[in-house]
């Protein structure tokens, strides 16, 4: 196998582009890893491999020859009509279109069969398997390898892989950015239309209400109104003062009866002066041109002179009551009258101004609310437009960066392999052997770790948490010639020794009888078999032995067998509250505990019954019997823990029916058998 290698520079994390400044500020290495994964997936995708296979076939067809291994000449001759002739011409584009269409067609054809096969260089699946792209550590480099039986095919295939990768990778990037740019261009146009509409509404508002700046005009009206109010108050005080002075002078001068004509002239002159003064005041406040003001001032002066002349004629014959010269009073009266009329005219102007202020204020109040709403719409539309325009610029920048960046840069072009790679068959065989060996050992370890069965005395001590006092083999029938039988007899002697030590430690021998309890967590663990063996061992030692066991059938008669009293009892509902053995039998037997030296009490399986705490507490020793190959679960540990709390003695564990490998088998010379041993057979399960 020949291997052609190439290295590409991606520039995903360290390259320079239009987005470099933005990416440097917030480098996302997770995104870089995702980009590399996308590139690797693109390289090995089925479509990429198909395009590579089509390109490789195109090169062979264009050159006018095909590799005999890649495509036999028989297949070349079976190409569709026109394809062979097309291959001999220079119309490369038409030939490529024909081959590509045949590879994508639904029906069967030689090109599609060749690409979908497994025995040619053009095989799509074979190209995907032999193509090995990988990122070079954590750099921006991408290593690509392709292995093939032909060195030239390996190099050409790798060149095609790089070309297809660049073309598809650039197409993917453009396909991502183009819809985004189009979307934001549409959104910007809509935002621009909304902004133009908001601006048009604001312009129409100012044109409709004939204001340039409503806010500034409102401020101007407010400030001028405050000034006008202050001036109005000052003018009002002057007007009141002038009126009071005129009233006083009128009272001093009195009224002459024969001055009717002069009086009429005086009133006429006074009216002209008042009218001239009012016109002059309005012109001054409204800011009329200087020529108009001068003309009005001249009219006011003439009216004033006419009034003075009419007053002198009117009061010429009159004398003041206080003997003040008439001319002096007249002059003072005329002055005050002129001041009063001018002040009254100015007050009238101020009142008109206040009316205008009120009208403008009433007009601007609803306009301010409407204008604020229009300004909010304008600000919102402008902000939205600016934000969308910024996003559009970013999208355009990213699209332009994709167009400028182009494909992946070729750092090391695909080389032409000079020597084939060494065979890896034996390496694969060795790896497979060691992998199988490892899996086998792992499965064995898992089975051992997950197996909760008690298979050995060591496991029993580990699971139960107490030392094993006796280990019994599986014995179908006692026989002196049987090694398991001899081992069981020896183990019964050792178990009785352990029981005696426990009884001696508990000072039970001070009592007239000893109570030994046998229990197990589940049924069919061998309690009866172990109990009968212990009973016979004590019987052989000259003890009076009673064996009490639970019974479910109707016959509850006691029996004596081989010097042992077998006493069945019923497990009733009050079993957990039974305090004595007599209460346990409930008068079913003529039982007196003092008639026996040793009493063995077999308890039912603890998993099905409540603990008889009083009987357990009265026992001098307890035997936990468990069968080999049985499981030890959490419930068993919990029940044993409760039993230990009630018992005031050590619990002796007995492992029954174990394999003979875990038992020491004594020789026949070391085992002493009584005359009846060979004749008896023990039931190992009740």
Buried (B, 14 or more C-beta within 10 A) or exposed (E): BBBBBBBBBBBBBEBEBBBEEEBEEEEEEEEBBEBBEEBBEBBBBEEBBBBBBBBBBBBBBBEEEBBEEBBEEEBBEEBEEEBBEBBEEEEEEEBBEBBBEBBEEEEEBBBBEBBBBEEBBBBBBBBBEBBBBEBEEEEBBBBBBBBBEBBEBBBBBBBBBBBBBBEBBBEBBEEEBEEBBEEBBEBBEEBBEBBEEBBEBBEEBBEEEEBEEBEEEBEEBEEEBEEBBEBBEEBBEBBEBBBEBBEEBBEEBEEBEEBEEBBEBBEBBBEBBBBBBBBBBBBBBEEBEEEEBEBBBEBBEBBBEBBBEBBBBBBEEBBBEEEEEBEEBBBBBBBBBBBBBBBBBBBEBBEEBBEEBEEBEEEBEEBEEEBEEBBEBBEEBBEBBEEBBEBBEBBBBBBBBBEEBEBBBBBEBBBEBEEEEEEEEEEEEEEEEEEEEEEEEEEEEEEEEEEEEBBBBEBBBEBBEBEBBBBBBBBEEBBEEBBBBBBBBBBBBEBBEBBBBBBEEBEBEEBEBBBBBBBBBBEEBBBBBBBBBBBBBBBBEEBBBBBBBBBEEEEBEBEEEEBBBBBBBBBEEEBBEBEEBEEBBEEBBEBEBEEBBBBBBBBBBBEEBEBBBBBBEBBBBBBBBBBBEBEBBEEBEEBBEBBBEBBEBBBBBBBBBBEEEBBEBBEEEEBEEEEEBEEEEBEBEB
